[in-house]
Amino acid sequence: MKLFFKEHALLIAVQVIQFTVIVAVYWLNGDHHIKTALYAIFLGFFFLGCYLLYHFYSRRKFFERLDKPLEFLDDSFQKTDQTPVSIALDSLLKDQYNLYQKEIKRLESKQEEHLKFMDQWVHQMKTPLSVIELTAQNLDEPDSSNIREETERMKNSLHTILYMARLRSIEQDFHIKPVSLLKLIHEVNSENKRFYIRNKVYPKFQAEKEITVETDEKWLFFIVSQLIHNAVKYTKGKSGNIHISIYERESEAVLEVMDSGVGIPQSDHKRIFEAFYTGENGRKFRESTGMGLYLTKEASVQLGHRIEMDSKVNEGTTFRIIFSPTQNLTNL
């Protein structure tokens, strides 16, 4: 309705001016019959009103469609009425829809090519890194340890790049199945054994009982690894242990990673999950990319898991991955 009046506001204004000018001309010409003038104005507005009413009801669907935003692209195929302007609008929206579909397919194809390239590149880089690692074993200390430390850091960076590329098509990358949290934690600790030893920070694991959840094992492995790497990195030199726990809380399964490291400043709490945000600790340690917690959060959301964080400066940080009751298979 508002759009209709906006569209015809100029026409109404012109008609009012026109009637005023006509009356003024007759008045200045000496014809002072007010009743005749008012009757003429009434007839003019009557015919204008009839025209506007007819125009509004004949194109009501057209104006309602313009007022209502599209919720889905398929709404472009809705038909309004058979007036020339409505037909032209329907044709334009269909052409726009087809153009968007072509553009989306083109971008999806490019994205798929990019993902394949990143996947291949990461796996190709792993081979020379493994060769460097094997070569480093024959060197004397501390050169051997230093080289293996750098190659391990490069491997972690490559994994982050790969998961970042996969995040764009994360829903197609999921393989949801029952996963034992106890087994997964043991695998993560085994994978990071040298990382623990090198940093002289060791995990203390506690489990109330065996807990099985529905999730994607590969992505959960990555999420837990990121949390553990952060815990070790910010605990190094301050404490010799981090604590990993799995337990149940109000029918929800909880996987907890707790450290007693430097902690996260209160000013950074709201932004730690933003992409490329390193915060105060990242600037101090100069090893943070700002992508680890971002990927952790995004993957958790897509998997339907929640993440909780508690932290105090100089006391430590606790991250919890919360699995909903429907994902906690232990109680089913």
C-alpha positions in Angstrom: 0.0 0.0 0.0 2.8 2.4 0.9 4.7 1.6 -2.3 1.5 2.3 -4.3 1.0 5.8 -2.8 4.8 6.5 -3.2 4.5 5.5 -6.9 1.4 7.8 -7.5 2.3 10.7 -5.1 3.5 12.8 -8.0 0.3 12.2 -10.1 -1.9 13.2 -7.1 0.2 16.3 -6.5 0.0 17.3 -10.2 -3.8 16.9 -10.2 -4.1 19.0 -7.1 -2.0 21.8 -8.7 -3.9 21.5 -11.9 -7.3 21.9 -10.2 -6.0 24.8 -8.2 -4.7 26.5 -11.3 -8.0 26.0 -13.2 -10.0 27.5 -10.3 -7.6 30.4 -10.0 -7.9 31.1 -13.8 -11.7 31.2 -13.6 -11.6 33.3 -10.5 -9.2 35.9 -12.0 -11.4 36.0 -15.1 -14.3 37.2 -13.0 -16.2 34.0 -12.6 -16.9 33.9 -8.9 -19.3 30.9 -8.8 -17.7 28.9 -6.0 -20.3 26.1 -6.1 -19.6 25.4 -9.7 -15.9 25.4 -9.1 -16.2 23.1 -6.2 -18.4 20.7 -8.1 -15.8 20.6 -11.0 -13.1 19.9 -8.4 -15.2 17.2 -6.8 -15.7 15.5 -10.2 -12.0 15.7 -11.0 -11.0 14.1 -7.7 -13.8 11.5 -8.1 -12.5 10.3 -11.4 -8.9 10.4 -10.0 -10.0 8.3 -7.1 -11.8 5.8 -9.4 -8.6 5.5 -11.5 -6.4 5.0 -8.4 -8.7 2.4 -6.9 -8.9 0.5 -10.2 -5.1 0.7 -10.7 -4.5 -0.5 -7.1 -6.8 -3.5 -7.2 -5.7 -4.5 -10.7 -2.0 -4.5 -9.7 -2.3 -5.3 -6.0 -0.4 -8.5 -6.3 2.4 -6.7 -8.1 2.8 -4.1 -5.4 2.6 -6.7 -2.6 5.3 -8.7 -4.3 7.5 -5.6 -4.5 6.9 -4.9 -0.8 7.8 -8.5 0.3 11.4 -9.5 0.1 12.4 -12.9 -1.4 13.1 -15.6 1.2 14.3 -18.2 -1.3 15.7 -18.0 -4.8 12.9 -20.3 -6.0 10.5 -17.5 -5.1 11.7 -15.8 -8.3 9.3 -18.1 -10.2 6.2 -16.8 -8.5 3.7 -15.1 -10.8 1.9 -11.9 -10.0 -0.7 -10.8 -12.6 -1.0 -10.5 -16.3 -0.3 -6.7 -16.6 2.6 -5.8 -18.9 4.8 -4.5 -16.1 4.1 -7.6 -14.0 5.0 -9.9 -16.9 8.2 -7.9 -17.5 9.1 -8.2 -13.7 8.5 -12.0 -13.7 10.7 -12.4 -16.8 13.5 -10.2 -15.3 13.5 -12.3 -12.0 13.6 -15.5 -13.9 16.6 -14.3 -16.0 18.3 -13.1 -12.8 17.7 -16.5 -11.1 19.2 -18.3 -14.1 22.2 -16.0 -14.1 22.7 -16.5 -10.3 22.5 -20.3 -10.8 25.2 -20.2 -13.5 27.4 -18.0 -11.3 27.0 -20.2 -8.3 27.9 -23.3 -10.3 30.9 -21.6 -11.7 32.1 -20.5 -8.2 31.4 -24.0 -6.8 33.5 -25.5 -9.6 36.3 -23.1 -8.8 36.1 -23.8 -5.1 36.2 -27.6 -5.7 39.3 -27.2 -7.9 40.9 -25.0 -5.2 40.1 -27.6 -2.5 41.6 -30.4 -4.6 44.7 -28.4 -5.2 45.1 -27.6 -1.5 44.5 -31.3 -0.6 47.1 -32.5 -3.1 49.6 -29.7 -2.2 49.4 -30.5 1.5 50.0 -34.2 0.9 52.9 -33.5 -1.4 54.5 -31.3 1.2 54.2 -34.1 3.8 56.6 -36.3 1.8 59.6 -33.9 1.8 58.9 -33.1 5.5 59.0 -36.8 6.3 62.3 -37.2 4.5 63.8 -34.2 6.4 62.6 -35.8 9.6 64.3 -39.1 8.8 67.5 -37.3 7.8 67.4 -35.3 11.0 67.5 -38.5 13.1 71.0 -39.2 11.9 72.2 -35.8 13.1 73.7 -34.9 16.4 71.8 -33.1 19.1 70.6 -30.4 19.4 70.5 -30.1 15.6 68.3 -33.2 15.3 65.7 -32.0 17.8 65.6 -28.5 16.3 65.0 -29.7 12.8 62.3 -32.2 13.9 60.6 -29.5 16.0 60.4 -27.2 12.9 59.2 -30.0 10.6 56.5 -30.8 13.2 55.4 -27.2 13.3 55.2 -27.1 9.5 53.1 -30.2 9.5 50.7 -28.6 12.0 50.5 -25.6 9.8 49.8 -27.7 6.8 47.0 -29.5 8.6 45.5 -26.1 9.6 45.6 -25.0 5.9 43.9 -28.2 4.8 41.1 -28.0 7.3 40.6 -24.3 6.5 40.1 -25.2 2.9 37.7 -28.0 3.8 35.7 -25.7 6.0 34.1 -24.1 2.9 32.5 -27.5 2.1 32.4 -28.8 5.6 28.9 -30.4 5.4 30.1 -32.7 2.5 33.2 -33.6 4.4 31.4 -34.9 7.5 31.1 -38.6 8.2 29.0 -38.9 11.4 29.3 -42.1 13.4 29.7 -43.4 17.0 33.0 -42.3 18.4 34.6 -43.4 21.6 36.0 -40.3 23.4 38.4 -42.5 25.5 39.9 -44.0 22.3 40.1 -40.6 20.6 41.9 -39.0 23.5 44.5 -41.8 23.5 45.0 -41.4 19.8 45.5 -37.6 20.2 47.9 -38.0 23.0 49.9 -40.7 21.0 50.0 -38.4 18.0 51.3 -35.5 20.1 53.8 -37.5 22.2 56.9 -35.8 20.9 55.1 -32.4 21.2 54.6 -33.1 24.9 58.2 -34.2 25.5 59.7 -31.3 23.6 57.7 -28.7 25.6 58.0 -30.7 28.9 54.3 -30.4 29.4 52.4 -33.7 29.9 48.7 -34.6 29.8 46.9 -36.0 32.9 43.8 -37.8 31.6 40.7 -38.6 33.7 37.6 -40.4 32.6 34.6 -41.2 34.7 33.6 -44.0 32.3 33.6 -44.9 28.6 31.5 -42.4 26.7 30.5 -42.7 23.1 29.1 -39.8 21.1 27.9 -39.2 17.6 30.3 -37.0 15.7 32.8 -36.8 12.9 36.0 -38.5 14.2 38.4 -36.7 11.9 37.1 -33.2 12.7 36.8 -34.0 16.4 40.4 -35.2 16.4 41.4 -31.9 14.8 39.3 -29.9 17.4 40.8 -31.6 20.4 44.3 -31.4 18.9 44.0 -27.6 18.5 42.8 -27.2 22.1 45.7 -29.3 23.4 48.3 -27.5 21.3 47.0 -24.2 22.7 47.0 -25.5 26.3 50.6 -26.8 26.0 51.8 -23.6 24.2 50.5 -21.3 26.9 51.4 -23.6 29.8 55.1 -24.2 28.7 57.5 -22.9 31.4 54.7 -22.2 33.9 53.4 -25.7 34.6 54.3 -29.3 33.7 50.8 -30.6 33.1 47.6 -30.1 31.3 44.4 -31.9 32.4 42.1 -33.7 29.9 38.8 -35.1 31.2 35.6 -36.7 29.9 32.5 -36.9 32.0 28.7 -36.4 31.9 26.9 -33.4 33.0 23.1 -33.3 33.0 22.9 -36.1 30.4 25.4 -34.2 28.2 28.8 -35.6 27.4 31.7 -33.2 28.1 35.3 -33.3 26.9 37.4 -30.8 28.9 40.9 -29.5 28.3 42.3 -27.5 31.2 45.6 -25.8 31.7 47.2 -23.7 34.4 49.0 -21.4 32.0 49.0 -17.7 31.3 45.2 -17.4 30.9 43.3 -15.2 28.5 42.7 -11.5 29.3 39.1 -10.6 29.9 39.2 -8.1 27.0 39.9 -11.0 24.6 37.2 -13.4 25.7 34.5 -12.2 23.2 36.9 -12.3 20.2 39.0 -15.4 20.6 36.9 -17.3 18.1 37.2 -14.7 15.4 39.3 -15.5 12.3 42.9 -14.2 12.4 42.4 -12.7 15.8 45.5 -13.4 17.9 44.8 -11.3 21.0 47.2 -10.2 23.6 48.7 -13.7 24.1 49.2 -14.1 20.4 51.2 -10.9 20.2 53.4 -12.0 23.1 54.1 -15.5 22.0 54.2 -14.6 18.2 53.3 -18.1 17.1 49.5 -17.7 16.9 47.8 -17.5 13.5 44.4 -16.7 14.9 42.9 -19.6 12.9 43.0 -22.5 15.4 40.1 -21.5 17.7 38.2 -20.1 14.7 38.3 -23.5 12.9 37.5 -25.2 16.2 34.4 -23.1 16.8 33.1 -23.3 13.2 33.6 -27.1 13.0 31.9 -27.5 16.4 28.9 -25.5 15.4 28.5 -27.5 12.1 28.7 -30.7 14.1 26.1 -29.5 16.6 28.5 -29.3 19.5 28.9 -26.4 21.9 32.1 -24.9 23.2 32.5 -23.3 26.7 35.5 -21.4 27.8 36.6 -20.2 31.3 39.9 -18.3 31.8 41.6 -16.1 34.3 45.0 -14.4 33.8 47.9 -16.2 35.4 45.6 -19.0 36.6 44.8 -20.9 33.4 42.1 -21.7 30.8 39.5 -24.4 30.4 37.8 -25.3 27.2 34.8 -27.7 27.1 33.3 -29.4 24.1 29.6 -30.2 25.0 27.8 -33.0 23.2 24.0 -32.7 23.3 21.9 -35.5 24.8 21.0 -36.8 21.3 24.7 -37.1 20.5 25.6 -38.8 23.8 25.1 -42.5 22.9 26.2 -43.7 26.4 22.7 -43.0 27.9 20.7 -44.2 24.9 
